[in-house]
Amino acid sequence: MQAAPVRATAIPSFATALRAVESLLMSGGQRTARRNAWTSVLEDRRRAKDRVEAQQVLERALSSRP
């Protein structure tokens, strides 16, 4: 008796599943707007982190001056 062939299918990631649900519930324009908004949030966070790091470097430089 031969064993039945096994099919390996990848389980989608949470992000992939979320995008699939999003595509069912939203029109294309809303999806694009939502992704653009999220990209902006991430970029704002990155810039804020860079500002904090630059401020810390300046404060260290000023405090080490004689």
Residue pairs with C-beta under 8 A, 6 or more apart in sequence:
12 20
22 31
22 34
23 31
26 34
